[in-house]
């Protein structure tokens, strides 16, 4: 038992509780706010420095690429990147999946 539904969800999110029962709108609101905080951190200089240290290209110009992985600077990678027509890919999604499955069998 907690002080209220919001507190129970917070205690579950922090790991103090393994599970909780709470009204869906409270849990959804907490999830959305936590997700935004995670995205904000991931896009911050600190988050992108961690990303770069693990061998992934940072998206921030003020974060250097880790040289040990041999990756180009982010702006150069964008220039080299394959252009993707996402709307076309979504239209062809099922046929792409079928072709992939045929190849992999």
C-alpha positions, 0 to 999 in steps of 0.5 A: 500500500502506498500513499496514493496511486501516483506514489505507488507507480513512482515507487514501482518505476524506481524499483522499490516495488516489483509491481503495482496496481494503479489507474491506467491514466496515472501509469500512462502519464508517468510512463510518458513523462519518464520516457521524455526524461530519458529522451532528453537525457539521451540527446543531452551532451552527457548522453551523447558522450556515453553513446559515442563512447560505446561506438555509436555516432553522436548526433550532437556537433559538440560531442566528438566521435570515438576514434577507436571505432574508426567512425567518420564525424557525424556530418560526414556520415550523414553525407554518406548515408543511404537515402531511404524513402520511408513512405515507400518502405512502409507501403512495401513492408509486407513484401520486404518481410516475405522476401527476407524470410524466403532468403533466410530459410 
